[in-house]
């Protein structure tokens, strides 16, 4: 019998196991899949390193700084700027605070008016003053409502905020909680965004190092007893004094009976490779028109080495799960890319993988935090560790794992740490 059995090898489960193992507990992690990481994983296809969907790491996340060796991840900073594409037109919108070299492009771009540029600067100065976690507290409203109250124009919302933060929220309508918008904005101010050179999968691999992890084990039932819990699995019955359920919300709900499921936001990703130099741009490409493509990035330009020598790798994001087969989906994406680059260069793109992620995150409307699940369950010695107890994303997943571990350890400081801190 182990002290703690963690069900799920995503970031929540791995963080919980890591904290408990370092505290001297005997911990075992069961993962149903063929690799750890949950939605944060990487694979190699035809020599190209592909992350699950399009993801980046915010190095300023507090939980990330506590549990990851960022130096060992060999992070490559993503340029603190974006390119707004409207057909052949490409307007660069830089970050004059983190990237002084982008000052001229920011001042001259027509994406934002001078008044809106000043409002961005004012907002950044205001949000960098308080402790980051306090931005997740207080009255809430939609991000759109908040931005309009700051005076931003309709043009700023349509050409910048919807495409940029729509890629973070996986919703272009800016209906997501303004608390989250302010928190993510602050994370970008404090640390920007980055990618591990060898893929996002290096993050869970680092967390899992030295842990007892068994892959390919599916748990079907939890049977609580007075002093322990029996876990029925595809490998037979296993006993533990405490069980931490760190699966996706739907699976956690099925195992515990708790109302954990919060719905899903899906997204679709198309990965391509080409031998041509179609675009030497390394920055994120935002679709400034309400088209099929939401955003795109030439990953191999941003992170050299992600594609074999002489090849260029492109990842395209389409929000939601379009009811199109792969051929039709590819045709729609190529049609829009053709307006950016011309049909000739786009014809050189070879599909690597089309990925439909049904649950990329859960909806987080204004006030969602008041309805979050807790860590305790009706099964007594069974705890939850899931982003569904915090916020959808890397910080939410890791801090949930921390708190579940803190409960097991009786660590009052860890249990009382504010969300986002």
N, C-alpha and C positions, 0 to 999 in steps of 0.2 A: 504494500500500500504506500502510495506517495502522499506527501503533505498536500500538494495542490495539483490538480489536473486542469490544464487550460485547453478548452475546446476552440480551436481556430488559431491559425498561424498568421493572421494579419497583423497590422501594426499595434492594435489594442492588445491582442493576446501576447505578442512577443514582448511588448513593453512590460506588461504585468509579470510575465515569466522572468524577465531580466531583473526587475526590481526584487522579486521574491527570491530568486536564485542567489543574488548578491547578498541578501539578508540571511542566507544559510538554509532556506527551505528546500526540500526535495521537490522538484517541479518537473512535470512532463507535459509537453505540448502535443496535441493531436491535430493534424491538419488533413482535411479531406482531399485536397488537391495534390498536384505533383510538385509544387514548390511553395515556399512561404511567401507572404506579402499581400495576399488578398488582391485588391485592385492595384496595389503598388508593386509592379513586377515588370520584368523585361524579358525579351527573347531575341534570338539572333535568327534572321531570315535572309538567306542568300548573302551572308556576310554583313548585313546591316543590323544594327542594334535598335530594336523597336521597344518603346515603353508601351504599357497598356494605355491606349488612348493618347491624349496629350496632357502631360503633367509637368509641373515644375515644383521645386522645393522653395519655400520661404525660409531661409536660414535664420531669420529673426524669431521664428516660433520658439517660445520659451521651452516647451517640452523637447523640441529638437536639440536645443543647446544643452539640455540636461542629459540626454541619453545617446546622442550620436557624436562620434568623432568626425567632425566636419572635414578636418584635414585629410583623414584617411579616405573620405569619399571622393577626393580629387574633384571638387566642384568647379564647374565652369560657369561664371556669371553670365546671365542672359542680359543683353543690352537693355538698359532702362529706358526704352523707347519703343515706339510702334510705328508701323507704316499703314496709313489708311488708304486702302485701294478702292478706287471707283473707276472700273474699267482700266484703261491704260494709265490713268492718272494715279500717281503715288505721292502722298503727302507725309512727310516725316514729322512725328510728334515726339520730341525728346523730353528728357527729365533734366531740367537745368540745375536741380539740386544735387542729384547723384551723378549726373553726367554733364559737366560744364561744357564739354565739346558739343553737346546738343543744344546749347543755348541759342545759337543763331537759327537753327532749323525750327526751334520752338517759337521763337519770336516772329519768324517770317511765315510759318505755315498758315494756310487759310482754313485749316480744320477748325481752329478755335479763333474767336475774335479776341482782340486785345483785352476786352473786359473779362471774357471767360478765362484767359490765361492768368489774369490777375486774381481771379476767384480761385483757380487751382492753387496758386501760390499761397493765398490766404488760408485756404482749407488745410493745406499741408502744414503750415505754421501752427494752426490751431490744434490739429490732431497729434502733433508730435510733442505736446506739452504734458498731458496727463499720463499716468501709468497705463500701458496698453490694455490691460484687462478691464479697466474702468469704462472703456469704450463699448463694452458688451453689456453695460448696465444702464439703468434709467429708462425713460419713456422710449417707445419704439414706434416706427412708422416704416413705410416702404422706402427703398433707396431712391426711387424716382421722386417721391414727395420730399424727402430730405434734400436732394440736389436742387429741386425747384425752389425750396425755401432759401437755399444759399444763393439763389439768383442766376443759376446757370441757364443758358438759352436752350431752346429746342434743338438748335443745330449741334450744340455741345453734347446733348443727350444722345442724339441720333448718330453722330459721327465718331464719338469717342466713348462715352460711358456705356452705352448699350453694347457695342461690339467688344469692348475691353473687359468690362466686368461681367458681361453676359457669358464670357468664356470661363470665368471663375464660378459664377452661380449656375451655369448651364441653363440660364433663362435670360433671354434678351430684353424682357419687358421691365426689368429693374423692380420687380415686385418683391424681391428678397429683403429681409430685415436690414434696416439702415444701420443697426448695431454691427452687423457682420461687415457691411461695407466699410464702416469706419475702422474696424479692427484690421481688415485686410489692407486697407489703404495705409494704415500705420505700419503693418508688417513690411510692406513694400518700401516705405520711407526708411525704416530702420535697417533693412538688410537686402532689399531687392529680391530677385529671383535667381535661381541657379539650377543646374542639372549635373548630377554625377557623370563624369566623362564616360563611364562604362554602363550607364543606364540607371533608372530609378530603382531597379531591382537590387542595387547595392545597399539600399537603405534597410530593407528587411533582412538581407543577408548579414549585415553588420549586427543587427539586433539579435539575430538567431545564433550568433557565434557562441560556442560553449554551452548552448542549451540542449536539453534532451528533447529533440523534435522527431516525431514519427509522421511520415507522409502517407497519404492514401488511406487514412482511417476515417470512416464516416460514423458519427455517433447518431444513434436512433432514439435513445430514451435515457432519462435520468431517474434513478430510483433512490430517493433519500431515506436514510436510516437515522437512528438516534445519534450515532457518533461518526458517521461517514456517509458517502454517497457512492452508489454503484452506477457505473456508466456502461450502458449496453451499446456495443459498437460492432463494426464489421470485423473486428479482431477479437471479439468475445467480450466478456465482462471485465471491467477494471474498477478498482476501488480507490477512493481518495478521501481524505478528511474534508477537503474543500474543493469545489469545482467552480471554475470561472468560465462562463460561456462568452466567447469572444468571436462569434460568427456574424454573418450578415443579419440585419434586423429580422427578416422573415424567418430564418432558421432559428434565431434566438427565441422568437415568439413561439414557434412550434415546440421547442424543447422545454421552455420554462412556463408557458401559459401566460406570460406577462404581455401587456400591450406595448410591444417594442416597435413593431412595424410602423413606419411613418410615411409610406409611399415612396416612390422612386422617380428620379429624373434620369433619363437615359441619354446617351450620346453615341454618335457614330463617327468612326475615324477611318480614313483611307490613307494608307502608306504607299508611297511611290518611290522609284529610283530612276535616275537617268544618267547617261554618260555626257549629256550636254550641259553647258553652263547656261541654264535658263535664267537664273537670277542670282546675283552674288549677295543678296540681302540676307543678313543674319537676324534681323529683328522680326518680331511677331507681325504678321500681316493681318490686318483687320479689314473685314468687308464693310466698307462704308455704305453699301447699298443693302437693302433687305433682300438678299439673295439666298441661294441654297447653302453656299459655303458661309460658315460663321467666321472662322479664322484659319490661318495656315502658317506653317513655319518650315523653312529649309533647315532642318535639324542639323544636317552635316555642315552647314555654314556656321551655325551657332556653336556646335560642338564638334570640332575636327576629330576624325577617327570613328565617327558613328557609321560611316559608310566606307566601303573599300576604296582604295586609291583610284582617282579618276572618276568617281561616281558621286552623284548628289542625291540626298534623301529628303523627301518632302512629306510632311504630315498635314492632312486637311481635316478640320473638325466640322461636322454637321450636327447641329443640335437635334436631340430627339432620336427617334428610330423610324426613319422614313419607310413607308410600306413599298419599297422598291427592291427588286432583286439586285444582285451585285453588278450585273451589266448595266442596268438602268441607272443605278446609283453612280457608277463610274462615268456614264455618259453625261449625267447632269453636272457632276463636278468638273469634268473636262470642258463642258460648254462654258462654265463661268471662268475657269482658268484661261480658256482661250481668249476671253475678253481682256484679261490682264496681259497675256504674253503673246498671243497669236496662236493660230492652230498648229503651225509647224513645230515650235518648241514643245507644245503640250502633247503632240503626237509621240514625242520621244519618251514620255513617262511610261514606265512599266509598273503595273500594280504588284505590290509585295504582299499586302494583306488588307482586307476590309474587316473592321472590328466593330461589332455592335455591343455596347455595354448597357445592359438593361438597367442596372442599378449603379449609376456613377456617383450619385449622392442623393440625399432626400430633400424634399422641399423645405425651405426655411423662411416662411413668411413672417411679417412683423408679429412679435409676441410668441414665437414658437418656443422660446426657452422656458416659458412658464409651463409647458406641457411635456417637457423632456422626461424620459424614463429615469428611475433611480437605479442604483446598483444592486439593491437587495431584491430578492425574489421570494415568492411564497414557498419555495422549496428549502428554505432554511439555510443550509450550508452551500447553497448555489448562488453565485454572484454574477452580475452582468459586467462586461467590459466592452463597450461599443460606442462608436461615435454618436449613436442614438441617445446617449446620456449627456452629450455635450454639444458638438457642432460637427457638421459633415466636413471631413478633411483630415489632413495629417495631424494638426494640433489636437483636434477633437478626439481622434482615435488614440493618440499616445497618452493624452492626459486622462482619458477614461481608464486605460490600462494601469496608469499610475495610481489612480484612486481606488480601483479594485484591489490592487496589491496593498495599498495603505490600510484598507479595511481589514484584510487578512492579518496584517502585521500590527494592527492597533496603533498605527502612526497617525496621531491626531493632527500634526502639522500637514501631512500629505492629504488627509481627508478634508481639511478645511481650506486647502488652497483654492482661490477663486478660479472660476472658469476662464480660460485664456491666459492665466498667469504662469 
